Every structure is written in structure tokens, then in C-alpha cells.
Amino acid sequence: MIRRLRRTYGRLRLGTRLALGLGVLSLLVFAVVGTALTTYMRGYLERQLGEQLRLVQIGQTKDASAHGTVERRPYYGWYTAVYDVSGGPARLRTPADVPADTAPLTALAETRAHASTDLFRTVRLAGEGTYRLRACEVEPGVVLVSAAPMAEVEATVRQLITVQVVAFALALLALVVIGRTLLRRGLKPLSDMAHTAHGITSHDLTDPAARLPLRADAPGGGPEVEELRTAFNTMLEHIDDSLAVRAEAEQRLRRFVADASHELRTPLMSVRGYADLFQYAAANEPAERDRHLARLRAEAARMGVLLDDLLLLARLDAAEVEAPPRRADTDLTQLVREAADAFRAGHPGHPLTVDTGPGPLRLRLDPVRIRQVLDNLLTNAAVHTPPGTKVSLTLSAGPAGATVRVTDTGPGIPDADRDRVFDRFYRVDKARSRDRGGSGLGLSVARALTEAHGGSLRLARECGMTVFTVRLPT
């Protein structure tokens, strides 16, 4: 039963539970206050009745001393008895006005005989009801016992209890109803939060409807609820940002996997085709074997370069490569000159101008990776420009670090493609063959390696020239 009540209570709304809790607490307070008030009032009425008994007994004592007994009741329903208590059990003097049940009066008289002060006692007389008794000494060995009915006291106490129950019940009902209304109004922001949370699955978090209104739009709840409302909206914004980042990452991953699969399929198909040709040439055209074998090696090498670039980018994304990786004290001037010499040897149709400044420029960096960045930028300038296009390589130093600029006077990159040239597998010229255009990973690798060194790689168009700028910190 208790468990069922707990489960039922747990399924109630917070406002209802708070209202019930407030009602129970109020009921306990009312019970304590009512009990204390009733007890105090009963004690007060009994003291008043006792004082009345004392005043009445003053006259009765004189009557008992003069006549030996008291024959008349002072009030209707009162009783008076005089007892001899010397030399044995208490004996009732006659005539006396006593009830049928005299045992309580006699017992109180005997007790008073051995006491030094007047005694009070509340007893129940058979057939009469509840009475308040008072015993006092008339003279040595004589005790006067008076009994006053408590019917009026009990009636007053019952009326007081009835009034309290009715008043407390009305107050409790009003408190629960008004309290629940106020609690519902105060907890409305929490209900709005719950409603908004339930509607998140069917709403766009960027929609203002998926936010809770500020205090100016939805007053109530106090500063605590306002803080909770602000925190809830902030949480929704963070969730929205996280979902957007996750969606973008998933989209990029799907595009990356699709592009990587496509790029790897081409050299694999070439390897398979040249392997079949090599097998055919080995049996029928021995003179063609070397040419097919060379093509096999070239395709395998191109696939190896593609896999190396993919592995490098994956490691950079996973932060497995230190930033900067394998740092060593390196002369950047010498590195630029070596890259320029390699470019002249591999691309004699593109005149190259080199400016490295007056002397050596030493930085702590990974010479292999920075050389790879320079080779990728120079190769990109040669591959995507017609023969005869001038290329320049400039190195300069500043307080913050070194700057390397690779410039060409080719046709340039359209504005619509500049924001995506660093994306993986992206090609500006979609019709360019992979043999000439590469895999579309060169600029992505260059930017990733530069950023791994704490630097940056930017693209700009200046005075009709395409400029790639590499900045490396000191």
C-alpha cells in the first residue's frame, strides 16, 4: 500500500506535489496550534471553575463550622459533603447533598486528611458525568468536599474544537487551492522548458520557437527560474552548434570517403589493366614488357603517394603528429633554395624567381614537412598554369616569424572556388586529368602541415597574380 502511494505520488506533477506537501505541513501546524489552544482553554476554564469552587467553599466552611454540615447546594448540579477524617476512615456527616456515587468524594477527603494544602481533582461520577472536586479543611479532623459539574466546560471545549476544525479546514482548502495556483504560475517557466524539450525533436533549434522567452516576454518565476531559463537557452545553443558541427563533420566524412574511394579506384584499375597487359606482353610481345612494367610502377607509386597523403591528413586530424612535428634548428633560407632548385629541374617550362633575403634565417621546425609544403605550393603553381607562366618564391623575416610567398601570373582561381581550394580532393578544373591535376590533396596537406607548426596558409589575388602566403612563427 505504501509503495503504491509512493508511485502514485511520484507520478504527480511538481506543482501538485508541492501543493500537497504544503497542505500536509499546514495540517500539522494547524493540529499543533489547535491542540495547544484547546489544552490552554480547557486548563483556563478548569482554573476558573476551581476559583469559583474556592469562593463558594469560603461560605460553606463557615456554615460547616456553625452547623456541622452544609445542607444546600450553592448552584444547580453542585454537591457538598462534610467528612470526619479523624481516627480512621472518612465518615460522611448527615444530612448531606451528595450524588449516588460518593466514592470519589470520600477518597479525596481521606487524601486531604493527610495533606497540608487544599486539593483539586477531576473525576467522573457514575450517572452524573465529569465533575471538578475541591477538598479543604474546615477544622482539624473535618474536611469539606465540593463538586462542580464540568458540562459547561466540556461543551465550551467541544464548540472550540468544532470552530477550529471548520476554520482550519477552510483555511487549509484555501491554502491548497491558492497555493497550487501560485505554484502553477511560478512553475510555468519549468513547464515551458519541458514543452520546449519535448518539441526539440520536431523543431529546428535555430528557430526562435525552440527558445524560452526572456523575463521581459514571460515574467514570473523569480531570479532562480530566470537563471535556469538562461542556462536552458544556452544549452540549446550549444546543442545546436554541436549538431551543426557533427552534421558538417559527417558530411565531410562521407564526401571524403567517397572521394578517397574514387581516387584509389583509378590507380587500382590502372594497376590491374597494366598487369594484364604485362602478362599478355610477357607471352606475346616481349618488347612491350618494360613499358608496361614502368607504367605499373608509376601507378603503384602514385597510389602510394595518395595513401601517404591520406594517412598524413588522418594523423593530423587525430592530433597524432606533434605540433610542430620533429622540430629542429633549420635554416629556412637553405630550405627555400633547395625547393627552388628541385622546381627548376622538374618544371623547366616555368621560369622561377627566388628572393631569400640577405642571409640565413634559422627557425625551429620540421625541415621535411616544411619542404613538403613548399614543393606542394610550387607544384600547384606549375600544374595549374600554362607553360611559360612566371613563378616567384619570396622569403622574408619579421618580428613575429617568417613569411614565404609563392606567386604565379597564371589565369588565377575563380572567386567561387577560392574558399574550397584547401578542401580535400577539390579541383578547380573538373576536366583536368588526374595524371596532370593530381589527387586534390596537395593544398590540404600544405595547410595541415603549416597549421601543425603553429602557422597559417592563405590564398589571395594581388595585381592579377595568385599568391599563396605561408607564415611560420619564430
C-alpha positions in Angstrom: 0.0 0.0 0.0 2.8 2.4 0.9 4.7 1.6 -2.3 1.6 2.2 -4.4 1.1 5.5 -2.7 4.7 6.4 -3.4 4.4 5.5 -7.0 1.2 7.5 -7.3 2.8 10.5 -5.6 5.8 10.2 -7.9 3.6 10.4 -11.0 2.0 13.7 -9.9 3.2 17.0 -11.3 5.6 19.1 -9.4 3.1 21.8 -8.6 0.5 19.3 -7.3 3.2 17.6 -5.1 4.3 20.9 -3.7 0.7 21.9 -3.0 0.0 18.6 -1.3 3.2 18.9 0.7 2.2 22.4 1.7 -1.2 21.1 2.7 0.2 18.3 4.9 2.6 20.7 6.5 -0.2 23.2 7.2 -2.3 20.4 8.6 0.4 19.5 11.0 0.8 23.1 12.0 -3.0 23.5 12.5 -3.1 20.3 14.5 -0.3 21.5 16.9 -1.8 25.0 17.2 -5.4 23.6 17.7 -4.2 21.1 20.3 -2.2 23.8 22.2 -5.1 26.2 22.1 -7.7 23.6 23.2 -5.4 22.5 26.0 -4.8 26.0 27.2 -8.5 26.9 27.0 -9.5 23.8 28.9 -7.0 24.5 31.6 -8.1 28.1 31.8 -11.8 27.1 32.2 -10.8 24.5 34.9 -8.9 27.1 36.8 -11.8 29.5 36.6 -14.1 26.7 37.9 -11.6 25.9 40.7 -11.5 29.6 41.7 -15.3 29.5 41.8 -15.2 26.4 44.0 -12.8 28.2 46.3 -15.0 31.2 46.7 -18.1 29.1 47.3 -16.3 27.0 49.9 -15.4 30.0 51.9 -19.1 30.5 52.8 -19.6 26.7 53.1 -16.7 26.4 55.6 -18.4 28.9 57.9 -21.7 27.0 57.6 -20.0 23.7 58.3 -18.2 25.1 61.4 -21.5 26.5 62.8 -23.9 23.6 62.0 -21.5 20.7 61.4 -22.7 20.2 57.8 -23.8 22.0 54.7 -27.3 21.1 53.6 -28.0 23.2 50.5 -26.4 23.3 47.0 -24.9 26.7 46.1 -25.8 26.1 42.3 -27.9 23.6 40.4 -26.0 20.4 39.9 -23.3 21.1 42.5 -22.7 18.8 45.5 -21.4 19.4 49.0 -20.3 16.9 51.7 -18.6 17.2 55.1 -16.4 14.2 56.3 -15.0 13.3 59.6 -11.4 12.0 58.9 -10.0 11.7 62.4 -9.4 8.3 63.9 -10.0 6.0 60.9 -11.8 6.0 57.5 -13.6 9.1 56.4 -17.2 9.2 57.6 -19.9 11.3 55.8 -21.9 13.6 58.1 -25.6 13.8 57.5 -27.6 15.4 56.3 -25.6 16.0 53.1 -26.3 16.7 49.5 -24.2 14.1 47.6 -24.5 12.1 44.4 -25.2 8.4 44.3 -21.6 7.7 43.6 -19.7 9.1 46.7 -16.6 7.0 46.4 -14.5 9.7 44.6 -15.6 12.3 47.2 -14.7 10.0 50.1 -11.3 9.2 48.5 -10.4 12.8 48.1 -11.5 13.6 51.7 -9.2 10.8 53.0 -6.3 12.2 50.9 -6.9 15.7 52.2 -6.7 14.4 55.8 -3.0 13.6 55.2 -2.2 16.7 53.1 -1.3 20.2 54.1 -3.0 22.1 51.3 -6.4 22.1 49.6 -6.7 19.5 46.8 -8.4 19.6 43.3 -9.3 16.6 41.3 -11.3 15.9 38.1 -13.4 12.7 38.3 -16.2 11.0 36.5 -19.3 10.2 38.7 -21.4 7.3 37.7 -24.7 8.5 36.2 -23.7 12.2 36.6 -20.8 12.9 34.3 -17.5 14.7 34.8 -17.1 16.8 38.0 -14.4 19.1 39.4 -13.8 18.3 43.1 -12.1 20.5 45.8 -11.3 19.4 49.3 -10.5 21.8 52.1 -10.1 21.5 55.9 -12.9 23.0 58.0 -11.3 22.3 61.3 -8.9 19.6 62.5 -10.4 16.2 61.6 -13.2 17.7 59.4 -12.9 18.0 55.6 -15.3 19.8 53.2 -15.6 18.4 49.7 -17.4 20.3 47.0 -18.2 19.0 43.5 -18.9 21.3 40.4 -20.1 19.8 37.1 -17.9 20.4 34.1 -20.6 20.0 31.5 -20.3 23.7 30.5 -16.5 23.5 30.4 -16.7 20.4 28.1 -19.4 22.0 26.0 -17.2 25.1 25.5 -14.2 23.0 24.6 -16.3 21.0 22.1 -17.5 24.2 20.5 -14.0 25.5 20.4 -12.8 22.3 18.7 -15.6 22.4 16.2 -14.8 26.0 15.3 -11.2 25.2 15.0 -11.8 22.2 12.7 -14.1 24.2 10.5 -11.8 27.2 10.4 -8.7 25.2 9.8 -10.4 23.1 7.1 -11.5 26.2 5.2 -8.0 27.7 5.7 -6.4 24.5 4.5 -8.6 24.3 1.5 -8.0 27.9 0.5 -4.2 27.5 1.1 -4.1 24.4 -1.1 -6.1 26.0 -3.9 -4.4 29.4 -3.8 -1.0 27.8 -3.3 -1.5 25.4 -6.2 -2.5 28.4 -8.4 0.5 30.4 -7.3 2.8 27.4 -7.7 1.5 26.6 -11.2 2.1 30.2 -12.2 5.6 30.2 -10.6 6.5 26.9 -12.2 5.1 27.8 -15.6 8.7 28.5 -16.9 9.6 25.0 -16.0 6.6 23.7 -17.9 7.7 25.8 -20.8 11.1 24.2 -20.6 9.6 20.7 -20.6 7.4 21.6 -23.6 10.3 23.0 -25.5 12.4 20.0 -24.6 9.6 17.7 -25.9 9.4 19.7 -29.1 13.1 19.7 -29.9 12.9 16.5 -32.0 10.3 18.2 -34.3 11.8 21.7 -34.4 14.8 23.3 -35.9 16.9 24.6 -33.0 17.8 27.7 -34.9 14.1 28.6 -34.9 13.2 31.2 -32.2 10.3 29.0 -31.2 12.8 26.5 -29.8 13.9 29.0 -27.2 12.4 30.1 -24.0 11.3 33.8 -23.8 13.3 36.2 -21.6 11.9 37.7 -18.5 10.6 40.8 -20.3 8.5 38.5 -22.5 7.5 36.0 -19.8 7.6 37.5 -16.3 7.4 35.2 -13.2 9.5 32.6 -11.6 12.0 34.8 -9.8 15.7 35.1 -10.4 16.4 31.4 -9.9 14.0 30.4 -12.7 15.4 33.2 -14.9 18.9 31.8 -14.4 17.6 28.3 -15.3 15.8 29.7 -18.4 19.0 31.4 -19.5 21.0 28.2 -18.9 18.5 26.2 -20.8 18.7 28.5 -23.8 22.5 28.5 -23.6 22.4 24.7 -23.5 20.1 24.6 -26.6 22.5 26.9 -28.4 25.4 24.6 -27.6 23.4 21.6 -28.7 22.6 23.4 -31.9 26.2 24.3 -32.5 27.3 20.7 -31.7 24.7 19.2 -34.0 25.8 21.6 -36.8 29.4 20.7 -36.3 28.5 17.0 -36.2 26.4 17.2 -39.3 29.2 19.1 -41.2 31.7 16.6 -40.0 29.6 13.7 -41.1 29.0 15.3 -44.5 32.7 16.0 -44.9 33.5 12.4 -43.9 31.0 11.0 -46.4 32.4 13.2 -49.1 36.0 12.3 -48.1 35.3 8.5 -48.1 33.5 8.8 -51.5 36.4 10.9 -53.0 39.1 8.7 -51.5 37.3 5.6 -52.8 37.1 7.2 -56.2 40.7 8.3 -56.2 42.0 4.9 -55.1 39.9 3.0 -57.6 41.5 4.8 -60.6 45.1 3.7 -59.9 44.0 0.3 -58.8 42.1 -0.2 -62.1 45.3 1.1 -63.9 47.4 -1.4 -62.0 45.1 -4.2 -62.8 45.0 -3.2 -66.5 48.7 -2.8 -66.9 49.2 -6.1 -65.0 47.0 -7.8 -67.6 48.9 -6.1 -70.4 52.2 -7.1 -68.8 51.1 -10.7 -68.7 50.0 -10.6 -72.3 53.2 -8.9 -73.4 55.3 -11.4 -71.5 53.7 -14.2 -73.6 53.3 -12.4 -77.0 55.2 -9.1 -77.1 58.4 -9.3 -75.0 59.4 -5.9 -76.3 56.4 -4.2 -74.6 57.1 -5.7 -71.1 59.4 -3.0 -69.9 57.0 -0.2 -70.9 54.1 -1.9 -69.2 56.2 -2.6 -66.1 57.2 1.0 -66.0 53.5 2.0 -66.1 52.8 -0.5 -63.3 55.5 1.1 -61.1 54.3 4.6 -61.9 50.7 3.8 -61.0 51.8 2.0 -57.8 54.0 5.0 -56.9 51.1 7.4 -57.5 48.8 5.3 -55.3 51.5 5.1 -52.6 51.8 9.0 -52.6 48.0 9.2 -52.4 47.9 6.8 -49.5 50.7 8.6 -47.7 48.8 11.9 -48.0 45.6 10.4 -46.7 47.5 8.8 -43.8 49.2 12.1 -43.0 45.9 14.0 -43.0 44.3 11.4 -40.8 47.1 11.6 -38.3 47.0 15.4 -38.3 43.2 15.3 -37.7 43.7 12.9 -34.9 46.5 15.0 -33.4 48.9 12.1 -33.6 51.5 14.2 -35.1 53.2 16.6 -32.7 52.8 20.4 -33.4 55.3 21.2 -34.7 56.5 17.6 -35.5 60.2 16.7 -35.2 61.2 20.2 -34.6 64.9 21.0 -35.2 67.0 24.1 -35.7 66.7 24.7 -39.5 67.9 27.3 -42.0 64.7 28.2 -43.8 66.7 30.1 -46.4 68.5 27.0 -47.4 65.3 25.0 -47.5 63.7 27.5 -49.8 66.7 27.4 -52.2 66.6 23.6 -52.3 62.9 23.6 -53.1 63.6 26.2 -55.9 66.3 24.0 -57.4 64.0 21.0 -57.4 61.3 23.0 -59.1 63.6 24.3 -61.8 64.7 20.7 -62.5 61.2 19.3 -62.6 59.5 22.2 -64.4 61.9 23.9 -66.8 59.0 25.5 -68.7 58.1 27.8 -65.8 60.7 30.5 -65.1 61.2 30.8 -61.3 62.4 33.9 -59.5 63.8 33.4 -55.9 64.3 36.1 -53.3 65.5 34.8 -49.9 66.9 38.0 -48.4 70.5 38.9 -47.3 71.4 35.9 -45.1 70.3 32.7 -43.3 67.0 32.6 -41.4 67.1 29.9 -38.7 63.9 28.6 -37.1 62.9 25.5 -35.2 60.7 23.4 -37.5 60.5 20.1 -39.2 62.5 20.5 -42.4 61.0 17.5 -44.2 57.4 18.7 -43.6 58.1 22.4 -44.5 59.9 21.2 -47.6 56.8 19.2 -48.5 54.7 22.4 -48.1 57.0 24.4 -50.4 57.1 21.6 -53.0 53.3 21.3 -53.0 52.8 25.0 -53.5 55.3 25.2 -56.3 54.0 22.1 -58.0 50.5 23.5 -57.7 51.6 26.7 -59.5 53.2 24.7 -62.3 50.4 22.2 -62.8 47.6 24.8 -62.9 49.2 27.3 -65.2 50.2 27.1 -68.8 53.9 26.7 -69.8 55.8 30.0 -69.7 54.0 31.3 -66.7 56.3 33.1 -64.3 56.6 31.9 -60.7 58.3 33.7 -57.9 59.3 32.4 -54.5 60.0 35.1 -51.8 61.2 34.7 -48.2 61.0 37.5 -45.7 61.5 37.7 -41.9 59.7 39.8 -39.3 59.3 40.2 -35.6 56.6 37.5 -35.4 58.3 35.0 -37.7 59.0 34.2 -41.3 56.8 34.6 -44.4 57.1 32.6 -47.6 55.1 33.8 -50.7 54.6 31.6 -53.8 53.3 33.8 -56.7 52.3 33.0 -60.2 51.0 35.1 -63.1 48.6 32.4 -64.4 44.9 32.8 -65.0 44.1 32.7 -61.3 41.4 30.9 -59.3 37.8 31.9 -59.7 36.2 33.7 -56.7 33.6 30.9 -56.3 36.4 28.3 -55.8 38.8 30.2 -53.5 37.0 29.2 -50.3 37.3 25.5 -51.3 40.7 25.2 -52.8 42.0 23.8 -49.5 39.3 21.1 -49.3 40.4 17.6 -49.8 40.0 16.2 -53.3 38.7 19.5 -54.6 39.8 20.6 -58.1 39.1 23.9 -59.7 39.3 22.5 -63.2 37.0 19.4 -63.0 38.0 18.4 -66.5 41.7 18.1 -65.7 43.0 14.6 -65.7 44.4 13.1 -62.6 47.7 12.4 -64.2 48.3 16.2 -64.5 46.0 17.6 -61.9 47.0 15.3 -59.0 44.7 14.0 -56.4 43.4 17.3 -55.0 45.2 16.7 -51.6 48.3 18.9 -52.1 46.9 22.2 -50.7 45.1 20.3 -48.0 48.3 18.7 -46.9 50.2 22.0 -47.1 47.7 23.8 -44.9 47.5 21.0 -42.4 51.3 20.8 -42.0 51.6 24.6 -41.7 49.0 24.7 -39.0 50.7 21.8 -37.2 53.7 24.2 -36.9 51.5 26.9 -35.5 51.5 28.9 -38.7 48.9 29.7 -41.4 48.5 29.3 -45.2 46.4 31.9 -47.1 45.3 32.5 -50.7 45.0 35.9 -52.2 44.8 37.6 -55.6 47.1 40.7 -55.9 47.6 42.7 -59.1 46.4 39.9 -61.3 48.7 37.3 -59.6 47.8 34.3 -57.5 49.6 34.5 -54.1 49.9 31.7 -51.5 51.3 33.1 -48.3 52.9 30.8 -45.6 53.5 32.3 -42.2 55.6 30.5 -39.7 56.1 31.7 -36.1 59.6 32.1 -34.7 
